[in-house]
Amino acid sequence: MKRLAFSAIADIAVIILFVAIGREEHNSGSNVVGLLETAAPFLIALAIGWLATRAWQNPTGVGRGLGIWLVTILAGMNLRHYVFDDGTATAFIAVASAFTLAGLVGWRATASVKLK
């Protein structure tokens, strides 16, 4: 249960950190409401990724992290564009993909090395 809770919190933290850095870089302010509004499509997509990959079965698995990442990016970008009516420029997609890949898969890869 600790591993599951840690994994969920770590994944949420990756998304929040990504959004916070982006908002700061674009001078969008640091208020909590704005942060959550910007993060919403990706947090929803993260939840979809967890469900789609059944992440609770092996929350620290690197392969599971790759699946979560892929769903989070694909669903997050679609939600951001079509539901939240926000931008999805090619450069944004590239940066978001790289950052979330490093975050969602990176901590799992590090954990798997330390667990062995």
C-alpha positions as CSV (number, residue, x, y, z in Angstrom):
1,M,0.0,0.0,0.0
2,K,2.9,2.4,0.7
3,R,4.3,1.7,-2.7
4,L,1.0,2.5,-4.3
5,A,0.5,5.7,-2.4
6,F,4.1,6.8,-3.1
7,S,3.7,6.1,-6.8
8,A,0.5,8.1,-7.1
9,I,1.9,11.0,-5.2
10,A,5.2,10.9,-7.3
11,D,3.2,10.9,-10.6
12,I,1.0,13.8,-9.5
13,A,4.1,15.7,-8.3
14,V,5.7,15.2,-11.8
15,I,2.6,16.8,-13.5
16,I,2.4,19.6,-10.9
17,L,6.1,20.4,-11.3
18,F,5.9,20.4,-15.1
19,V,3.0,22.8,-14.9
20,A,4.6,25.0,-12.3
21,I,7.8,25.4,-14.2
22,G,5.9,26.1,-17.4
23,R,3.7,28.7,-15.7
24,E,6.7,30.4,-14.2
25,E,8.6,30.4,-17.5
26,H,5.7,32.1,-19.2
27,N,5.0,34.5,-16.4
28,S,1.5,33.0,-15.9
29,G,1.6,33.5,-12.1
30,S,2.0,31.1,-9.3
31,N,-1.5,31.1,-7.8
32,V,-2.9,27.7,-6.8
33,V,-6.1,28.0,-8.8
34,G,-4.2,28.9,-12.0
35,L,-1.8,26.0,-11.4
36,L,-4.7,23.5,-11.0
37,E,-6.6,24.9,-14.0
38,T,-3.5,24.4,-16.2
39,A,-2.7,21.0,-14.7
40,A,-6.3,19.7,-14.9
41,P,-6.1,18.1,-18.4
42,F,-2.9,16.3,-17.5
43,L,-4.1,15.2,-14.1
44,I,-7.2,13.8,-15.6
45,A,-5.1,12.1,-18.3
46,L,-2.8,10.7,-15.6
47,A,-5.8,9.1,-13.9
48,I,-6.9,7.6,-17.2
49,G,-3.3,6.3,-17.7
50,W,-3.4,4.6,-14.3
51,L,-6.8,3.0,-15.1
52,A,-5.7,2.0,-18.6
53,T,-2.5,0.4,-17.4
54,R,-3.9,-1.0,-14.2
55,A,-1.0,0.7,-12.5
56,W,-2.0,-0.4,-9.0
57,Q,-0.8,-3.9,-10.0
58,N,2.8,-2.8,-10.3
59,P,3.0,0.9,-9.6
60,T,6.8,1.2,-9.7
61,G,7.3,-0.9,-12.9
62,V,9.2,0.9,-15.7
63,G,7.0,-0.6,-18.4
64,R,3.9,0.6,-16.5
65,G,5.4,4.0,-16.3
66,L,5.9,4.1,-20.1
67,G,2.2,3.2,-20.5
68,I,1.1,5.8,-18.0
69,W,3.3,8.4,-19.8
70,L,2.0,7.6,-23.2
71,V,-1.7,7.8,-22.1
72,T,-1.0,10.9,-20.1
73,I,0.5,12.8,-23.1
74,L,-2.0,11.6,-25.6
75,A,-5.1,12.1,-23.5
76,G,-3.7,15.2,-21.8
77,M,-3.0,17.0,-25.1
78,N,-6.4,16.1,-26.5
79,L,-8.1,17.2,-23.3
80,R,-6.1,20.4,-23.3
81,H,-7.0,21.2,-26.9
82,Y,-10.6,20.0,-27.3
83,V,-12.0,20.2,-23.8
84,F,-10.0,23.0,-22.1
85,D,-9.6,25.0,-25.4
86,D,-5.9,25.6,-24.7
87,G,-2.8,25.6,-26.9
88,T,-1.0,22.5,-28.1
89,A,1.8,23.9,-30.2
90,T,4.4,21.4,-31.5
91,A,7.1,22.8,-29.3
92,F,4.8,22.5,-26.2
93,I,4.0,18.9,-27.1
94,A,7.8,18.1,-27.5
95,V,8.7,19.7,-24.2
96,A,5.7,18.2,-22.3
97,S,6.5,14.8,-23.7
98,A,10.2,14.9,-22.8
99,F,9.6,16.3,-19.3
100,T,6.8,13.9,-18.4
101,L,8.8,10.9,-19.9
102,A,11.8,11.8,-17.7
103,G,9.6,12.3,-14.7
104,L,7.0,9.5,-14.9
105,V,9.5,6.9,-16.2
106,G,12.7,8.3,-14.6
107,W,11.7,7.9,-11.0
108,R,10.5,4.4,-11.7
109,A,13.8,3.5,-13.4
110,T,15.7,4.9,-10.4
111,A,13.5,3.0,-8.0
112,S,14.0,-0.3,-9.8
113,V,17.8,0.1,-9.6
114,K,17.6,0.8,-5.9
115,L,15.2,-2.1,-5.3
116,K,17.4,-4.7,-6.8
